[in-house]
Amino acid sequence: MTSRHVARLRCPVCANPDWHARIGGEECTHCGLQVDAGVPLDGVRAALLHRLGEGLACGAPNDRWALTAEGWRNAAWRFGYVLDHDRAGPAVPRDHAITLGIITRPEECADAAALVAALPEFARRIVLIDAPDAAPWAEAFPGTELHAHPLAGDFAAQRNRVQALAGEGWVLQLDSDERPDAVLRDSLGWLVAAADGDGLESLGLARCNLVDGAQSALFPDIQYRLNRSAVRFAGRVHERPVVPFAQTSLALAGVIEHRLDAVRVRARTKTYAAMSADGARPEDEARLLRPFDAIADR
């Protein structure tokens, strides 16, 4: 691997625009797709879909693109297939026992309550409010395990409290301004079943940022929000799970929709800069404020 750069075209698997240069071609920095120089990406997408539709999850001798075993899993899940070694079959929706965990600020409790009400299929629903006491909001969250603890400028610690409250099993963590789309909701059961089969602990979901109602260029904005309850996060801001890489995977079936406005985007950069030395991420702000360059479909 050599330098990282922004390509003109998005990856046909995950829609990521960032690539590593490699000898003779490029490699997607997210899903690991390797493509030889000059190979049309729409052709790679078509070949992948054809291969998966034939029940295969392996390369062919004349391919000018390649995926590792983990990369084939990324691609299969992205397009709604599950793997059995190098065989692929359509994923079938199934019930699950996932816990929904939401962290929220007091001023966003109405949004958090609406989110909980819209997701009745979760086995348990836990809301953690950035406040010293949950009692003032108890009536807004019927049938929900409501807790309170000040955020104190540490997102990882707050997510870890939710993980501990969940006790066991898988936990989907969302913020009050996020919503899983229909594809993700329908995929959660088979995703965690497939993850269990592969011994995984943490799944990275694609987040679609809608700034002032329009999709931004910051996509797929991977968020590791679907985790076993024993997993813990680190980082006061831009928190990530502490899990060996081999026990993680991308799970790109559907997206988390994240709604925010440009004023909040700019304010968030300043807030995060104050929370952590590397918290600002001006490149994220720039992409959030730029429209999505739709080259590959989600």
N, C-alpha and C positions, 0 to 999 in steps of 0.2 A: 504493500500500500504506500501511496505517496500523498500528495496534498488533497485537502478537501475543498470542493468548490461547489458553486451553485450552477446546476445545469439548466439549459433552456427548457427541457422537457421533464415532466414529472414521471416517477416510476410507475409502470403499468400495473404493479401489484399494490402498492400502498399509497401512491400519489405524492410521495415525498420528492421535493425538488433537489435534494442535496446528494451528491455522489462523491465517492473517492475515485481518484484516477488510479488505474492499475495498468500493468503492461498489456497493451493491446486493447484496452477498453476502460470500462467504468464499473463500479459496484455501488449499489444503493446503500446509503449509510443507515437505513432503518431495517429493511427486510432482508438485505444480503443478496439481492438479485445481481448477478454478474452478466454484463452484456459486452460483446465485442464492439469495437469501434465501427460505426457506420451501419449498425443493425437497426432497422426501424422499430421503435418501441411498440407501436400498435400491432406490428406483426408478432412481437413477443407475447403480448397480451392474448392475441388470438390463438397462438400456439399453446399457451398455458391452459386456456379455457378448453381447447380441443382435447388436450392431454387429460385433463381432469374429467372431462365428459366421457372419455373412453375408459375411465376407471384407473388411470395411471398417474403416478406421482414420482416420475423418474425422468432423467434426461435421455436423449437419443444421440447416437454418434455424430450426426451432422449438425447438431444444435450449435448456434453461435451465442448462446446464453446458457447460464447454469445456475442452479440453486443447490445449497447444502440440504441435508435432511431437515434441519430446522427451517430453512428457507422454504422448502416444500410445504411444511406445516403452516408457515405464515401465509403462503399463497392459497393453500387449500381452505383454510379457515376464512380468509378474506372473501373467497368466492362461494362459501357455503358448503364445503365438503369436509369430511373427516377422513383420517388416514388410518390404514392398517398396514404398517411397513410401507411398501411402495405401491399400495393399492389405495384408490380413493373412491368414496361413495358419498352420495348426497347426505347432508346433515338433516336430521329429523328433530323438530322441536320436542322438548321434553320438560316435565316439571322439574323444579329445583327447590332446594332448601337454603337459598342464599339469604343472608341478612343484609338489609339496606341500612347504611350508616350515613347520616347527614350532619355536617358541621355548619353552623350558621351564626350570623350576628343577630342581635335582638331586633334591629330594624328590618331584617329580612325574614323574620319568622313567618309572615304571611305567605311568602313565596315557598318557604320550607314546608309549611302545612299543606299548601296546594300540591307540592311535589309528593309528599307522603300519600295524600289522598288519591293521587293519580297512579300509584304503584301498589295496589292491594295484594299483588301476587307474591310478595316477599314473605318469607317465614317469620322474620322479625323485622321491626322497623325501629331504629334507634336515632334519636336526634340529640345532638350535643350543642348547647347554646353558649356563646361567648358571653357569659354572665355569671355572677356569684350564686344566683338562685333561679331555678326553673319555674317556680310557682306562678309567677305572673302570666305565663303562657300555657299553663296546663290545659285549659279548656280548648285551646286551638289545636291540640294534638290528641284526639281520642284514639284509643287503641295503639298508642305509640309509647315506647319507652323513652321518657323525656329526662334529660340530664343537663346540668349546667357546670361549666368550669371556665374561668377566664382564659382566653387565648394566650395572653401574655407574650405576644410576638413570636410564637413558636408553633408553626403549622404541624410539624412532625409530631410534637408532643400531643397536640389535640387529636390528630388521626390515631395515634397510639392509644389514646383513651377509648376511642370508639372500638378499635381492634380488641382491646381487653374486655370491654363490655360485651362484645359479641360472643365471647367464650369459645366457640368452636365452629368449624365449617368455613365456608367461603363468605367474604364480605365485599359488597359493592359500596364504595364510598363516593358520595356526590356532594357538591356544594349546592346551596339553595338556588343558584342561577344556572344550574345544569339540568338537562333532561336526557335520558336515554331515548334514542329514536326507536321506532317500531321494530326495525331489523335487529338491533342490539337486544331489545327486550325478548324477542322471539328466539334469540340465539343463546341466551345465558345458560339455559339448562344443558344444552349439548356442549357448549364451550367448557363448562366446569367438569362435565363428565369426561371429555377428551383430555382435559388437563390432569384430572385424577389418574387417568390411564397412563399418562406420560410422566407422572411424578412431579408435576410442576407446582410452584407455590405462588407465583405472581404473574398476572396477565396485564399487558399494556393495551389500553383501549385508545382508539382514535377519537380526538376531540375536535369538533367543528366549531370554530369561533365565529359567531355572528355579531358583528360590530355595527351598531345602528341598523340592525336588520339584514345586513349583507354579509355573505361569507367572506372572511379575510384570507389573506395568503398564508397565514400561519396554520397549515394543515399538512399532515394529520395530527400534529401537536399531541404526541403520545403521552398518555397519563396512566401510570400503573395503579389503577384504582380497584381492580378485582383481585383480591388476595386472600389466602388462607388467614384465619384469625390470628395464628401464631406469628405472622409476619409483623415486623416493626419498621417504622419509617425513620429516616434521618434527614436533617436539614431544616433550619428554622423557616426557610422559604424555598420554593421549588423542591419540596420534599420528595424523596424517593425511597422505595422499600429496600431494606438491607437483605438481599437475597443473592445467592450465587447465580451468575448469569445463566448457567445451565438449567436452573430451575425456573426460568422466566420464559415467556413467549409473547409475541404480538398476537392480539386477538382482534382482528380488524373487521369482524362481521358487524356492520352498523357503526354508529358513532354516538358519542356524548355531545349533545348540542349545548353550547355555552353562549348565553346571550349577555352582552355588555355594550356599553356605549363608549364613544371615543374619549369623552371626558374622564371616564373611569379608567380607561387604558392608560392615559397619561398620568393620572394620579397614582395608579398602581405601581408604575415604574418608580416613582419617587418614594412611595411607601416601602417597597421591597428593598430599595437601595439603603434605606435607614435600618432595615431589619438584618441585613447581611451584607458582607463586603462584596459578594458576587451576586447580589439579589436583583440588581437593576435590569439586566438583560435588555439593553436598548435595541438589539437586533429583533427581539420578540415584539417590542412596541412597533418597530418599523413594519414588520410583517402584519401585525394586527391591524394597522391603519392602511394597509394596501389591499385592494380587492384581490380576490382569488383569481388566479390565472388558470382557468379550467381547461386543462389539456387532457388529463385522464379523468374518467368518471370515478365517483366514489364507489 
